[in-house]
Amino acid sequence: MQQRKDEQEATASKTTLRLLEKTVKDMLVDQGRLVEVPYTATLGDTMNALVANKVVALPVAAPPGQWIGAGGSMILESDKQTGAVRKHYIGMVTMLDIVAYIADDDGSNDQTTDVANLEKKMMVPVSSIIGRSFEGLSLWTLNPNTNILDCMELFSKGIHRALVPMDSQMENIQGVELVESASSYKMLTQMDVLKFLKDHASELGEILSSSIKEIGCLNQNVYAITDRTKVIDAIKCLRTALLNAVPIVESSNDFEEDHRQLVDGEGRKPIGTFSATDLRGCHLSALQTWLPLRALEFTELVSRSPLFASKEGVSAPKEMVSCQPQAALAEVIEKIVSKHVHRVWVVDEQGLLAGLVSLTDIVGALRVSLLSKIDVM
């Protein structure tokens, strides 16, 4: 009996080791060519590109030699035959960057955006808003030969996406580089890594059966907005706190509660989610009327948008994706991938907020578990 158990454990260990031999290149098999926007693109054009490609972030390309890249990087695209540099990636633009810029009241006390001002802002070149957020400055590359654990280390630090050079001039280098030149790039995201690990669940062994609380990916610091917070204030809260989403909770009877600011969500009743991803549902014609609305009203409007109705498997903004602290990691990963959300709200038995689980939390906890598993092999 013991011998059989030892053989099973040995087989499981070999299976896990085979998974850890996988590289970034293996995770990009089904990825198409990189979608990007030129530095001259207007915010209107950029928003249309984000919506058309169903993404929340795009790299911005500029002519070489004229720009300093985000974070001081020099990520270049060069001709495969001649090596001549064709473009320089200067940063990343997200939907939140655009809408936060649109919602900026420029110091005015008026919380509405008139049509003329909105049209003027949408004609601004995208290069003018690069660097306004941490996300925009997070321009990283990962060599395709980087092993899965080193890749997970980058994404466990809160980096959401990285460019991967194809036909790189630095094929023998692994890890993150600030200088890179290649004839083409692809994008690898935290979600891509999680989907890959889900597809290789059998190779992860018993790790996935652990609860999110046991494995250490339950984040108990959860900030929220109330059901009285307006869209324009919710956007400013996301931008200021470097968050991509917040739960909407029932407002309290406390007259001193400021509905324009984030509140501590722990122990509060969640009734919705306000996310930068959902802002893709904002057609320009609707923005002027939506910004002064309450965020909860906004989620109800966008949940009926044809944009979300046509996207099979994607969670509508009004839907609350949640779990309990005892939920198995496999169950939470399944919810994240199937609903295509970037965090799951954790609630107690009474349905009150107890924390959250983000992609960053999961990737970090999985990496630590895999490393500890290697140590005992």
N, C-alpha and C positions, 0 to 999 in steps of 0.2 A: 504493500500500500504506500509506504513512504517513498519507495523507489519510483513508483508511478507519479506521485506528486512532484518529486524532484525533476522528473523528466518533463512534466507539464510546465513547470516553472522555467526550466531551461529553454523550452520551445518558445514560451512567451517572451523571454528575455531576448532571444535571437530575433523574434518578430519586431520587437520594439527597436532594437539596434538597426534593423533594416530600414525602419521608418526614419530614424535619425540620420541615416546616410543620404536622405533626400535633400535636394537643394532648391533654391529659389526657381531655377529653371524648370524643375518638375512641377512647381505650382502654377506655372504660366502656360501650360500646354494649350489650354483652351482660350487664352487671351488674344484678342485682336490687336491691331496696331493702335498706338497711343492717339487719343483724341485730345486736341489742344486748341487754343485760340491765339491769334497774333496780338501783340501789344497794342496795335491800333484799333482792335475791335472795340465797339462801344459796349457799355454795360447792357444795353438792350440786346445786342447781338450775342453777348456772352451768356445772358440769361436764357436766350432761345437755344443756345448750344447745350447748356446744362439740361434743359427740359427735353430736348430732342434725343440726347444720348442717355437720359435717365441716370445721371450721375450728380453728385453734390459738389464736386471739385474738378477743376481743370488746370493743367499747367499753362503758363503764359510764355510764348516764344517771342524773341526780339532779334534784330540783327546783331551779329557778333561785334565785340569791341566798343559798344556804346553804353553798356549797362554793367552794373555790379549786381550779381545774382543775389537772390534771397539768402540771408545768412552768410553772405560772402562766398557762396559757391560759384564754381565755374562748370556748369553742366552744359555741354555743347553737343550739337548734332553736326556731324561732318560727312562729306561725300565718301562713300565706301571705296571708290576707285582712286580718287586723287588725295583724299584726306583733308581737303579744303573745308574750313568751318562754314556751315550754312546758317546756323541759328544758335541762340543762347537762351536757355530757359531761365527766366528771371524770377519766377515765383509761382505760387499756386493761388487760384482764386476760387472761393466757395460761394454758394448761394447766400450764406449768412453775411459774407462780406458785402455783397451787392445790396441786399435788403437793408442791412445796417446803415449803409451809406445813404440809401434812399430815405430811410426813416429818421436820419439825423436832422434835428430841427434847427441846426446852426445857431443854437443859443436862444432861439425864439420860444416864447411861452405857448405859442399856438401849436397844438399837437396834431394838426392836420397837414396834409401835403396837397397843395393845389395842383391842378392838372398841368399848368404851364411849368411850374417848378419841377414836377415829376418828369415831364418830357425833356427838360433841360438836363436833369441829372442822368437820364438814361442815354444821353448822347456823349457823356464823358468817356474818354478812353479807359479801358480796363487797367492799363499800366499805372494810372493815377491812384488806384486804391490798393495796389500791391504793398504789402508790409503793414497794413493797418491792423492785422490780427496775427496771433501766433501761428495759426494754420497757414496763412499766406507766406510766412517765413520758414515754414517746415518743408523745405525742398531738399530731399535726400535721395541718394542713389544706393541701390544694393546690387552688388555684382551677382550675375546669375549663378556663379559657383558657390555662393554663400550657403552654408548648411542651415538646416531648418532651425536649430537651436540659436544660432547667431541672429538669424532673421527674427525669431521670436523675441530675442533680447531687445532689438530696436523697437518693435511694436509694443512691448511691455512698458515702454517709457512714455507712452502717450502719443507716439508718432502714428498717424492714421494711414499713411500711404507713402510709397517710395517709387521713384523711377528706376527701371531696370534696363541697363544698356545692353542692346543686342549687337553682336559683332564688335564688342568693346576692344579698345586699344590696350586694356588692362585685364586680359582674360585670366591671368594667374593670381589676381588679387581677390581676396574675399572681404566681405564686410562693407562698411560705409565709407564712401569717399566724398570729398568736397570738390575734387577735380575729376572730370570724366569727359570722354569724347567717344561717341559711337555713331554709327550710321542710322540707327533707329532705337527707339525705347518702347518699353511697355510699362504698365502701371501695376504694382502689386499693393493690395490694401489689406488691412486687418481682417476684413470680411473674407477675402480670398484665402488667407491662412486658415481661418476657422472652418471654411467650407472644405478645404483640403484635409484638415484633421478629422472632420466629421466623416468624410469619405474613407478615411483610414482608421475608423473607430476600433476595429478589431485589433489593430496593431498598438493601440494605446493601453490595452488591457483593462485592469480594474480601476484605473484612474477615473474613468468616466462615470463609474458607479458611485463615487464619493459625492456627498452633498456639497453645495456651493459654500456652505458654512464651514464644513470640515476641511475643504481644500484651500480655503482662505481667499476666495474671490468675492466675498460679500463686502461691499463698501457701505458702511453705515452713515457716511456723510451724504445726505441727500437734500439738496436745495430745491425749492419749489416756488411757483407763483400761485396766486389765488384765483378763484373764479371771477374776481372783479378786476383783474389786471388786464389792461388794454394791450392790443397787439404791438403797438409802437413801443410801449414800456417793456414788454416781454422780450422783444428783439434787443433792446438796449441791455437788459439783464443778461442775456446770453452772451453778448459781445463783451461786456464788462467782466464777467466771471469766467470767460473762456470756456463756455459750455456749448454743447450742440443741441441739448434737449433738457427740458425740465418737466416734472409732473405738475399738473394743475390740481390744486387741492381746494376743498371747501373752505370758504373764508370763515373766520371766527367772529365772535361777537365783541372782540377786543377793538374798541374804537381807535386805539393807537396803532393798529396794524396798517403799515404803509403798503398799499397794493401796487405801488410803482417799483417796489424793491423785491428782491428774493427773500423768502422766509425759510426757516428751518422746517423741512417737510416731515421729519421723524414724528410718528404718532398721529399724523394728519390723514384724512380720508382722500385718496386720489380719485379724481373723476375724469381725467383726461391727460393727454401729453401734448406739449407744445414743442415742436422740433424744427430745426433749421431745414431738415430734409423735406418737411411738409410745405415749406415756402416755395417749393417748385410748383405748387398748385396756384401760385399767384400770377395770374395773367395781368399784364400791365394795366389793362382797362379796369381791373378790379382793385388794384392796389390803393387807389385814392380813397375808396370807400371802406376798405378793409382795415387800414391802419388804426383808425379810431375805435374799432370794435373791441369788445372783450375777447381775449385769447380763446376762451371756451366757445364763443360764437364762431370764431374763425375756424376752429377745428371741425365744427359741425358743417360749416359751409364747404370746406375743402374736402371733407369726407364724401360729399356728394359730387365732387368734381369728376368729370369723365377721365381726367388724367390718371386718377387713382383707380377708378372702376375698371380701366382697361389693363391694369398691371396685375396679372394673376400672381397670387402668392404674396403680394406686398401689403403690409398692414396699413389700413386706412388711418388717418390722423386721429380719429375719434376713439379708435380701439385701444384699450389698455392691455399691453402685454406684460403679464406679471407672473410671479411664482412665489413660493414660500421658502424660508431659509433651509428647510430640509430637502428641497428639490435636488434631484441628482443632476450633476453637471451635464450629463448626456441630454437630459430633458431640456435644460436651459439652452444648450447649443442648438438643439432642434428648433426651439421657438425662435431663436435669433436668426437662423438661416432660413427657415420656412417663411417667417414674417418679414424678413429683411429689415430688422431693426438693429440699432447699434447699442441698445441697453435694454435690460428687463428690470422693471420695478419690483422690489421684494416687499411683500406684505405679510403681516402676521395673520393669525386665525380670525381676527376681527376685521380684516381687510384694511388695516392701517399701515402706513409706510414704515418699513423697518430698514430700508436701504435700497441699494441698486447693484446690479451686476453689469459692467460694461465690457466691451471687447478687450479693452486694455487689461482689465482685471482678470479676465479668463485666460488670455494669452500669457500673462505673467504667472498665474497660478499653475497653468499647465507646464510651463517651462521649468519652474522650480520642482514640480513633481517628477518630471522626466529626468532632471539632473540628479535628484535623490535616488531615482531608480537605477541610474547608471552607476552610482557610487556603491550600490550593494550587489551589482552583477559580478 
